[in-house]
Amino acid sequence: MNNHNHNNHFGNHAKSKSEDKSRRKRWNNSKNGTPPGNFDWTSISQYTYEDDAVINKKLPKELLLRIFSYLDVVSLCRCAQVSKYWNMLALDGSNWQRTDLFNFQTDIEGPVVEYMSQRCGGFLKALSLKGCEIITDTALQTFAQQCRHIETLILNKCMSITDLTCESLGKYSSKLRKLDLSSCPEITDLSLKYLSYTAQGRGCPHLAYLDVSWCQKVTSEGVIALAEGCPKIHTFFCRGCTQIGSEGIEKLAVCSENLMKLNIQHCSNITDDAITALGLKCPGMTLLCASSCNRLTDASLVALGQGCPDLSTLEVDGCNLLTDAGFQALTKNCHNLEKMDLEDCIQITDATLGHIATYCHRLSALSLSHCELITDEGIRQLGSGPCATEHLQILELDNCPLITDASLEHLMGCQSLQRIAIYDCQLITRAGIRRLMGHLPDTMVHHYFAPGTPPASVGGGRQRYCKCCVIL
């Protein structure tokens, strides 16, 4: 009997040491920037401490919940491993109202989202699953049913989801305001139709932000359905949706008069008709990205100048039909422009820079790369304008072959300048750059000088090249 007790004693002691070692290991694992590698999101069976800890006795549940509400996902996961009581508190839905799982994208699977949906229920208002490529429609269908108060949902690069996800969102997520479906290749027009509010009470009538960039199966038909059912849209991004044409954007402009931000980059079928509709119907437009919409002409700039006085960001990179006349009409009325990307607008000259300097006093970022007709005179006008001395922070002049050191001297009064890019400006010298940096030491100058030809050997020194190189 004594031997039996003796064995039990050593057995319990060994077990206690093993538990302490395991406990210390888990604690050490949780000190780094990620949750312990073996953390199980759906069931936690081992805990570090007991529920009768002093802190649990001293602080009421409500106060502990309030403290947990300030923790991020990693910290909540750590707390959930402390004890059963803390597990209950850490996984309380009120702590997960706004959850971003981007940092755990490689680990997040369908059951995790389903479990979180069941635990959070009506508390969850914002969820980001950006980059969680293995999430499927099944998990998001459960999510939509359980979390009916969701307002923001980020599904960027969730490559496996289809229109079935949007069908569930249209049924259950009537409070949805922001939805990001960018780079989800299986999304089609059907998704936009499901999101559109109908007479049967389905859809997302409060939807204000939608991103379907690079969903290349989306066409004008889907955009028209969205515009008719979601009139509160103020931000719409459809970069790379090459099947969207002017008729879709025109309908959006007519139905969504609160439209403020539009990105139609690489939508090469867009014409002046779409931009003209924006100018007529969307006076609150503040951002327009139409880069690589190479069918646009000066008529688009005239329409924006006449109808969108609050425009602050304009990107028309690659729109090579635009000329000085169009930018003159734009800048005369759009005095709030802060960022302009005019790269590859190959027809503009110094006259455009004169108009910008005269009318756009708030300009902070300007790209003129590959605008090969720009000269030192245009930079002189820009550098002497009100925007240069107070606001101009970024200036890109890559591949402007007529720019010389004189341009850098004209920019020495730009005290707010943070970065200037002058790659392949062959007439700019190292001496000119040194003078600029002497006046603006905090400015980053991005430049490149092609390696020069090595000088020939002087005197009777050893030959510098082998015979093959000499022949060449």
Secondary structure, DSSP 8 states (H G I E B T S, - for coil): -HHHHHHHHHHHHHHHHHHHHHHHHHHHHTTSSS--TT--SS-----SS-TT-HHHHHS-HHHHHHHHTT--HHHHHHHTTT-HHHHHHHT-GGGGSEEE-GGGTTT--HHHHHHHHHHHGGG--EEE-TT-TT--HHHHHHHHHH-TT--EEE-TT-TT--HHHHHHHHHH-TT--EEE-TT-TT-BHHHHHHHS--TTS-S-TT--EEE-TT-TB--HHHHHHHHHH-TT--EEE-TT-TT--HHHHHHHHHH-TT--EEE-TT-TT--HHHHHHHHHH-TT--EEE-TT-TT--HHHHHHHHHH-TT--EEE-TT-TT--HHHHHHHHHH-TT--EEE-TT-TT--HHHHHHHHHH-TT--EEE-TT-TT--HHHHHHHHTSHHHHHT--EEE-TT-TT-BHHHHHHTTT-TT--EEE-TT-TB--HHHHHHHHHH-TT-EEE------------TT---SS-HHHHH-
